[in-house]
Amino acid sequence: QPTLHFPYRIVTNGTLFHHRSGVLTRRSKGMSFVEAEPRLSVNANDAKKLEIEDNSIVRVVSKQGEVETKVFVTNKVMVGMLFLPLHANWNSSFNMLTKSKLDPSSKSPNMEGTFVDVIPVTRKKELMTLSINDKEITVERGTTILEAAKKLDIYIPTLCYHSGMSPFGACRLCLVEIEGTNKLLASCITPVLNNMKVSTETDAVRKLRKMILELLLAKHPVDCLVCDKGGECDLQKLTFLYGPERNRFGAQTLESVTDDSRALVDRDMSKCILCKKCVRACSEMQGVNAISFSRRGFKTEMGTFYGKDLDCEFCGRCVSVCPTGALTNKLSKHAARPWEMKETSTICPYCGCGCSMVLNIKDNKIVRVIAKEGSGINNGNLCVKGRYGYTFVNDQERLTTPLIKRSGKFIRVSWEEAFKFIASKLKTIKEQAGPDSIMGLGSAYCTNEDNYVFQKFMRTAIGTNNVDTACFHYEHAASLKVLTQVFGSGSMTNSFNEIADAKSILVIGTDITETHPTFALEIKRAVRENNANLIV
C-alpha cells in the first residue's frame, strides 16, 4: 500500500508482446522501435500537484534506490500511478527502483511494481519576454497573455474568466491582436511566447468586441432599470465601454423565467450569457457539480440534472461569480443599489475558520453579505451560514436592551442599570461564598480579544481561575487531549494554504463540512486535485 513517504505506485512493463509469448515482438520494425530516452509517464493531475510538466526532470525514489529521469504527462495512467515502458534504452540504474529481476531481452525490470516518491529537481525556470501595448515584461513560460497583461495593469475585458478557475475561453471578449498572426486570439487561453508583440485595443479588436456584445444583447433583456444586478453587471459595464448604440440583429429575447423554487437564489435564464462561470465554480471550487448546461443551441441554459430541485448546501458561490442578473441573491432582491450601500469588513462569527466578509449596509441595516476575491483565508468563498445567515441581526424579536426580572416579569432597563445590578450580585456572592464560587464560561463564537478580556476580568476583578469554555468538554475533549499529548497543542498549527499540498489528511471526530465548511473545501480540493489520502 502507498505510504506517506512513498505515495505513488510505479509499474515497469512491456507494451508490445507476441500473443501469449511473454516476450517483446521483433516482427515489425515499427513495433520494435526503441525510445531514444526513457520518460516517466505521470497523470496530469499528479503533474499539476508536483508542479511539473513534459520533459521536467524528477528524482524517483524507492526503498531500493533512486534515479533521475524526464517526465511525460498523460491521462493514460491513473492518478497515483506511474509507468516506465520496457522498450527503451535503459540505463542500468533504473533497475534500482524495483527488484533485480530483469527481462532477458531488454535487460530492464520485468513487469515489476513498487511504491516510490517523485521529487522535482530544481531547474532554472524558463522565462519569456514579450511586449503588450509597447510595454515590455518578462514572465515564466506557461503564463497566459491575460495574466501578463494584469501584471502590467493593462485592462483586457472578460466575462467568463476567473483567476480561481481553469480558463474557458467562451466569451471571446479578451481577444487581442498578435503581430505575425492573421487572426485575433483569446488572451485568457493563449500562452505567451518569446518576443511576442501584443496589442489589446486596436480598431479590429474594438470592432470585434463591439459585435460580440451586440450578439450577446440580441437575446438579453435590456431591463437594467429594474434588474437587481444594475450597477454591478459586467455586461452592462462593457456595453457602456464598447457600445453598441443599437442592435442590428433584432430582439430575440428568451422568455423571462424566474425560478422561485430555490429558497436563496433567484434564477432568470433570459439573462444568462452562457459564460459557464457558475457551473465551473460549483465544480472546480466547491466540488459539488450540482448544476450544468442543458438543452442545445439558442435554448441552452444552466440548470440542474433532469430539472430537479437544486441539491446543494446553498453556498452562493454561483451567485457571486455570475457576471449578469441570471443568478441573484433572493434575500437582498431590490433592497438597495450598489451606490446606496456602505461596506464594512468583518469576520464571520459562525465557526473558527475566520472567513473575511463584507457587510453591505443601508439605513443601518445589513442588506447582504459578500466575500471579495483574494481577501482573507477564504478567498471569496463563504458557506450558507456566512453568506445568508445575517437576518437575525435586524430581526424584530432580537433583544436590543438588557432585561431584569422583577416580580416574575422581565423589565427593560438601561445598560448602566444592568451593569450596576450585575456588579452588586457578583460582589455579594464573592463576599458570602468566596471568589472560587464564581465561574466564567467563555464562548467559541466570541473573538479572541473578547475572550481574553473576559478571562482577565475573571482572574483579576473576581479573583478566580475558574474559567472554561463549553467546547472543550462537550465537543472535542477527547481529540483535544490526544492532540495535546502528541503534538503539544490542541489546535492545528498549519495554515489553509498548506492543506492543498498535504499528502495525507487525518480528520477526527467531526463532520467538517458542517462545522468548518470553507476549511472542508480545501480538504476536498486536495483530495480531488492532488490525490491526497483522506483518513476519517
C-alpha positions in Angstrom: 0.0 0.0 0.0 1.2 3.6 -0.6 2.7 5.4 2.4 3.4 8.9 3.4 6.9 8.7 2.1 6.2 6.6 -1.0 2.7 7.7 -2.2 3.0 6.6 -5.9 2.8 3.2 -7.4 5.3 2.7 -10.2 4.9 -0.1 -12.8 7.5 -1.2 -15.3 6.1 -3.3 -18.1 6.4 -4.1 -21.7 3.7 -2.8 -24.0 4.3 -4.8 -27.2 4.2 -8.7 -26.9 3.8 -11.7 -29.2 0.4 -13.2 -28.4 0.8 -15.4 -25.3 4.6 -15.5 -25.8 5.6 -13.2 -22.9 8.4 -11.6 -24.9 8.7 -8.3 -26.9 7.8 -8.5 -30.6 10.5 -8.3 -33.2 8.4 -9.0 -36.2 7.5 -5.4 -37.0 10.1 -2.6 -37.5 7.6 0.0 -36.1 6.6 -2.1 -33.1 10.2 -2.8 -32.3 11.0 0.9 -32.2 13.2 1.7 -29.2 12.7 5.1 -27.5 15.8 7.3 -27.6 15.4 8.2 -23.9 13.1 6.9 -21.2 10.4 9.1 -19.7 8.3 8.6 -16.7 4.6 8.6 -17.5 2.7 10.8 -15.0 -1.0 11.5 -14.7 -1.9 15.2 -15.5 -3.4 15.7 -12.0 -0.3 14.3 -10.3 1.8 16.5 -12.5 -0.1 19.6 -11.5 0.3 18.7 -7.8 4.0 18.2 -8.3 4.3 21.3 -10.4 6.0 19.5 -13.2 5.3 19.4 -17.0 6.5 17.5 -20.1 10.3 16.9 -20.0 10.7 18.2 -16.4 13.5 16.5 -14.6 12.4 14.5 -11.5 14.1 12.2 -9.0 12.2 8.9 -8.5 12.9 7.4 -5.0 12.1 3.9 -3.9 13.3 1.7 -1.0 15.7 0.1 -3.4 17.3 3.3 -4.7 16.7 6.5 -6.7 17.2 7.7 -10.3 16.6 10.9 -12.3 14.5 10.9 -15.4 12.4 13.1 -17.6 8.6 13.3 -17.3 5.8 12.5 -19.9 2.5 14.0 -18.8 -0.5 11.9 -19.9 -4.0 10.9 -18.9 -3.4 7.3 -20.0 -2.2 6.4 -16.5 -4.4 6.6 -13.4 -4.0 9.2 -10.7 -1.4 7.9 -8.2 0.2 5.6 -10.8 3.5 6.0 -12.7 4.7 4.0 -15.7 8.1 3.1 -17.2 7.9 1.2 -20.5 10.3 -1.7 -21.1 11.0 -0.9 -24.8 13.6 1.7 -24.2 17.4 2.0 -24.0 17.6 2.0 -20.2 20.4 2.9 -18.0 21.0 0.1 -15.6 20.5 2.4 -12.7 16.7 2.3 -13.3 16.8 -1.3 -12.1 17.5 0.1 -8.7 13.9 1.2 -8.3 12.5 -2.3 -8.3 13.8 -5.8 -7.6 16.7 -7.2 -9.6 14.6 -9.5 -11.9 15.4 -8.5 -15.5 13.7 -9.1 -18.8 16.2 -11.2 -20.8 15.8 -9.2 -23.9 15.6 -5.6 -22.7 17.7 -6.1 -19.6 15.2 -3.9 -17.6 12.9 -4.8 -14.7 10.4 -7.3 -16.0 6.8 -6.4 -15.1 7.7 -5.2 -11.7 6.0 -2.7 -9.4 6.8 -0.9 -6.2 5.9 2.3 -4.4 8.0 5.5 -4.9 8.1 9.2 -4.3 8.6 11.8 -7.1 10.7 14.8 -6.3 11.0 17.6 -8.8 14.6 18.5 -9.5 15.1 22.3 -9.2 15.9 23.8 -12.6 16.0 27.4 -13.7 12.6 28.4 -14.8 12.3 29.3 -18.5 11.4 33.0 -18.9 9.7 34.6 -21.8 9.9 38.3 -22.7 7.1 40.0 -24.6 5.6 43.4 -25.1 2.0 44.3 -24.6 0.9 47.7 -25.9 4.6 48.5 -26.3 5.3 47.7 -22.6 7.9 45.0 -22.1 7.5 42.3 -19.5 9.3 39.0 -18.6 7.2 36.2 -17.2 7.5 32.4 -16.7 6.8 30.0 -19.5 3.1 28.9 -19.5 1.8 32.3 -18.4 -1.2 33.5 -20.5 -1.3 36.8 -22.2 -4.2 37.9 -19.9 -2.1 37.1 -16.8 0.9 39.0 -18.2 -1.4 42.0 -19.0 -2.7 42.0 -15.4 0.9 42.3 -14.2 1.3 45.4 -16.3 -2.1 46.8 -15.1 -3.3 46.6 -18.7 -7.1 46.1 -18.8 -8.5 43.3 -21.1 -12.3 42.8 -20.8 -13.6 39.4 -19.9 -16.9 37.8 -18.9 -16.0 34.2 -18.5 -12.6 34.4 -16.9 -11.9 33.9 -13.2 -8.5 33.6 -11.7 -9.6 30.8 -9.4 -10.9 28.5 -12.2 -9.4 27.0 -15.3 -9.6 29.1 -18.5 -12.7 28.5 -20.6 -12.4 31.0 -23.5 -16.2 31.2 -24.1 -17.0 34.9 -24.2 -14.2 35.9 -26.7 -14.1 39.4 -25.3 -10.5 39.0 -24.3 -9.4 38.7 -28.0 -6.1 40.5 -28.7 -4.0 41.1 -31.8 -0.6 39.5 -32.1 2.0 40.6 -34.6 2.6 38.0 -37.2 -0.7 36.2 -36.9 -3.7 36.6 -39.3 -6.4 36.2 -36.6 -7.3 37.5 -33.2 -6.6 35.2 -30.2 -8.3 34.8 -26.8 -5.8 36.1 -24.3 -7.1 34.0 -21.4 -6.1 30.7 -23.0 -3.1 31.8 -25.2 0.3 31.3 -23.5 3.0 33.8 -24.1 5.9 33.3 -26.4 9.3 34.9 -26.6 9.5 38.2 -28.4 5.7 38.2 -28.8 4.1 41.6 -29.6 0.5 42.0 -28.4 -1.9 44.8 -28.9 -5.1 44.9 -26.9 -7.0 48.0 -28.2 -6.6 48.1 -32.0 -9.5 49.1 -34.2 -10.0 45.5 -35.3 -10.1 44.3 -31.6 -12.6 47.0 -30.5 -14.8 46.4 -33.6 -15.0 42.6 -32.8 -15.7 43.2 -29.1 -18.5 45.5 -30.1 -20.0 42.9 -32.3 -19.7 40.2 -29.7 -21.6 42.4 -27.2 -24.2 43.1 -29.9 -24.7 39.3 -30.3 -25.0 38.8 -26.5 -27.5 41.6 -26.3 -29.6 40.2 -29.1 -31.2 37.7 -26.7 -30.6 39.7 -23.5 -33.5 41.7 -21.9 -32.5 45.3 -21.5 -34.2 45.9 -18.2 -31.3 47.5 -16.4 -33.6 49.9 -14.6 -35.3 47.2 -12.6 -32.6 44.4 -12.7 -31.2 43.6 -9.3 -27.7 43.4 -10.8 -27.8 47.0 -12.1 -24.6 48.9 -11.3 -22.7 45.7 -10.8 -23.4 43.9 -14.1 -20.2 43.2 -16.1 -22.2 43.1 -19.3 -23.7 46.5 -18.6 -20.2 47.9 -17.9 -18.7 46.6 -21.1 -21.7 47.7 -23.2 -21.1 51.2 -21.8 -17.4 50.9 -22.6 -17.6 49.5 -26.2 -21.2 50.0 -27.3 -23.2 49.1 -29.3 -25.5 52.0 -29.6 -28.1 49.9 -31.3 -28.7 46.2 -32.1 -28.7 45.2 -35.8 -29.8 41.6 -35.0 -33.2 42.5 -33.7 -34.9 41.4 -30.5 -34.8 37.6 -29.9 -35.1 37.7 -26.2 -35.8 34.4 -24.4 -38.8 34.3 -22.2 -38.0 35.6 -18.7 -38.5 32.7 -16.4 -37.7 33.3 -12.7 -37.3 30.2 -10.7 -38.8 30.7 -7.3 -38.4 27.1 -6.0 -34.9 27.7 -4.6 -35.1 29.4 -1.2 -32.0 31.6 -1.5 -31.2 32.0 -5.3 -33.2 33.8 -7.9 -32.6 32.3 -11.4 -33.6 34.2 -14.5 -32.2 32.3 -17.6 -33.2 35.1 -20.0 -30.2 37.0 -18.7 -27.7 34.1 -18.9 -24.8 34.6 -21.3 -23.5 31.0 -21.1 -20.2 32.0 -19.6 -20.3 28.8 -17.5 -18.7 30.6 -14.5 -21.4 29.3 -12.2 -21.1 25.7 -13.4 -17.3 25.8 -13.1 -17.4 27.4 -9.7 -19.7 24.7 -8.5 -17.5 22.0 -9.9 -13.9 23.3 -9.5 -14.2 25.5 -6.4 -16.9 23.6 -4.4 -16.6 20.1 -5.9 -20.4 19.7 -5.8 -21.4 19.5 -9.5 -25.0 20.5 -8.7 -25.6 22.4 -11.9 -24.7 22.1 -15.6 -25.8 23.1 -19.0 -28.9 21.6 -20.5 -30.6 21.7 -23.9 -28.9 22.9 -27.1 -28.5 25.8 -29.4 -30.4 29.0 -28.7 -32.3 27.3 -25.9 -29.2 26.2 -23.9 -29.4 27.2 -20.3 -27.9 26.5 -16.9 -29.9 24.1 -14.7 -29.9 21.0 -12.6 -29.7 17.5 -13.8 -33.0 16.4 -15.3 -34.5 19.7 -14.0 -34.7 18.5 -10.4 -34.6 20.9 -7.4 -31.2 22.3 -6.5 -29.4 19.7 -4.3 -26.6 21.5 -2.6 -25.7 23.4 0.5 -26.5 26.9 -1.0 -23.1 28.3 -0.5 -24.0 31.0 -3.0 -20.7 30.7 -4.9 -22.5 30.5 -8.2 -24.3 33.8 -7.4 -21.1 35.6 -6.5 -19.3 34.8 -9.8 -22.3 35.4 -12.1 -21.5 38.5 -14.3 -25.1 39.3 -15.1 -28.5 39.1 -13.4 -29.1 35.5 -14.2 -28.3 34.4 -10.6 -29.0 36.8 -7.8 -29.4 36.8 -4.0 -33.1 36.4 -3.2 -32.7 37.8 0.4 -31.4 41.2 -0.9 -33.6 41.4 -4.0 -34.5 45.1 -4.8 -33.3 46.1 -1.3 -30.7 48.6 -2.5 -28.5 49.8 -5.3 -24.7 49.3 -5.0 -24.0 53.1 -4.6 -26.6 53.3 -1.7 -24.8 50.7 0.4 -21.9 51.2 2.8 -19.2 48.5 3.0 -18.0 47.2 6.4 -15.3 44.5 6.5 -15.6 42.0 9.3 -15.0 38.3 10.2 -17.7 35.6 10.1 -18.8 34.7 13.6 -20.2 31.2 12.9 -17.1 28.9 13.2 -13.4 29.1 13.9 -12.3 29.4 10.3 -12.3 33.2 10.5 -13.6 33.9 7.0 -13.3 37.5 5.8 -16.6 39.0 4.6 -18.0 42.4 3.8 -21.4 43.7 5.1 -23.4 45.8 2.7 -25.3 48.2 4.9 -28.1 50.7 4.1 -30.0 52.7 6.7 -28.0 51.0 9.5 -29.3 47.5 8.4 -27.4 44.7 6.7 -28.7 44.3 3.2 -26.4 41.4 2.1 -23.1 39.7 2.8 -20.4 39.2 0.2 -16.8 38.0 0.2 -14.2 39.7 -2.0 -11.9 37.6 -4.2 -8.3 37.5 -2.9 -9.3 38.7 0.5 -8.7 36.7 3.7 -8.1 33.0 4.1 -11.4 32.1 2.3 -10.5 33.9 -0.9 -14.1 34.7 -1.9 -15.7 31.6 -0.5 -18.4 31.6 2.1 -20.8 28.9 3.4 -24.5 29.2 3.6 -24.4 30.5 7.2 -21.8 33.1 6.4 -23.5 34.4 3.2 -27.1 34.1 4.2 -27.3 33.8 7.9 -27.4 37.6 8.8 -31.2 38.2 9.0 -31.1 37.7 12.8 -29.2 41.0 13.2 -32.2 43.1 12.2 -34.8 40.6 13.4 -37.7 42.3 15.4 -37.5 39.6 18.1 -33.8 40.2 18.8 -33.1 41.8 22.2 -31.6 45.3 21.9 -31.8 46.3 25.6 -31.0 44.4 28.8 -33.8 42.8 30.8 -34.0 42.3 34.6 -36.6 40.0 36.2 -38.7 41.8 38.9 -41.8 40.3 40.5 -41.7 37.5 38.0 -41.6 39.7 34.9 -38.7 40.9 32.7 -38.4 44.7 32.7 -36.4 46.7 30.2 -33.6 48.7 31.8 -30.6 50.8 30.6 -27.1 49.3 30.2 -25.9 51.4 33.1 -28.5 50.0 35.4 -27.8 46.4 34.2 -24.1 46.7 34.8 -24.7 48.0 38.3 -27.1 45.1 39.0 -24.5 42.5 37.8 -21.7 44.1 39.8 -23.8 44.1 43.0 -24.8 40.5 42.7 -21.2 39.3 41.9 -19.9 41.4 44.9 -22.5 39.8 47.2 -21.7 36.2 46.1 -17.9 36.9 46.4 -18.3 38.2 49.9 -20.5 35.4 51.1 -19.0 32.4 49.4 -15.6 33.5 48.1 -14.3 34.2 44.6 -14.0 30.4 43.7 -17.7 30.1 44.0 -18.0 32.1 40.7 -17.2 30.5 37.3 -16.8 32.1 34.0 -17.8 30.2 30.8 -16.5 31.7 27.5 -17.8 31.1 24.0 -16.1 29.9 20.8 -18.4 32.4 19.0 -16.6 35.4 20.6 -13.5 36.9 19.2 -10.1 36.1 20.7 -10.0 39.7 22.0 -13.3 39.3 23.8 -12.4 36.0 25.4 -9.1 37.5 26.5 -10.8 40.4 28.2 -13.3 38.0 29.8 -10.7 35.7 31.3 -8.7 38.8 32.5 -11.8 40.1 34.2 -12.4 36.7 35.9 -8.8 36.4 37.2 -8.2 40.0 38.3 -11.6 41.5 39.1 -13.2 38.4 40.5 -10.0 36.7 41.7 -10.7 33.1 40.4 -9.2 30.8 37.9 -12.5 29.1 37.2 -12.5 30.0 33.5 -13.5 27.5 30.9 -15.4 27.1 27.6 -18.1 24.7 26.7 -16.5 23.3 23.6 -13.6 21.7 25.5 -15.9 19.4 27.4 -18.8 18.8 25.2 -17.4 19.0 21.6 -13.9 17.7 21.3 -12.5 16.9 24.7 -11.0 13.5 23.6 -9.4 14.9 20.4 -8.1 17.9 22.3 -6.4 15.6 24.8 -4.8 13.4 22.1 -3.6 16.3 20.0 -2.0 18.0 23.1 -0.2 14.8 24.0 1.1 14.0 20.5 1.7 17.5 19.0 1.9 19.7 22.1 -1.1 21.8 21.1 -4.8 21.2 21.0 -5.3 23.4 17.9 -3.8 23.0 14.4 -0.6 24.8 13.6 -0.9 24.6 9.8 -2.5 27.2 7.5 -5.3 26.9 5.0 -2.8 27.0 2.1 -0.8 24.1 3.4 -3.8 21.8 3.2 -3.6 21.9 -0.6 -0.1 20.4 -0.5 -0.7 17.8 2.1 -0.2 14.2 1.1 -2.3 12.8 3.9 -5.1 14.4 5.9 -6.5 13.0 9.2 -9.9 14.1 10.3 -11.0 13.1 13.8 -14.5 13.2 15.4 -16.1 15.9 13.2 -18.4 16.4 10.2 -16.1 19.1 8.9 -18.4 20.2 6.0 -21.0 21.1 8.6 -18.7 22.5 11.3 -16.0 24.3 9.2 -17.3 24.5 5.6 -14.6 26.6 4.0 -11.8 24.6 5.5 -13.6 21.5 4.2 -13.3 23.0 0.7 -9.5 22.9 0.9 -9.5 19.3 2.1 -11.9 18.3 -0.8 -9.7 20.2 -3.3 -6.6 18.4 -2.0 -8.3 15.0 -2.4 -9.9 15.9 -5.8 -7.0 17.6 -7.5 -3.9 16.3 -5.7 -4.9 12.8 -4.8 -4.3 13.3 -1.1 -5.0 10.5 1.3 -8.1 11.3 3.4 -8.4 9.4 6.6 -11.6 9.9 8.6 
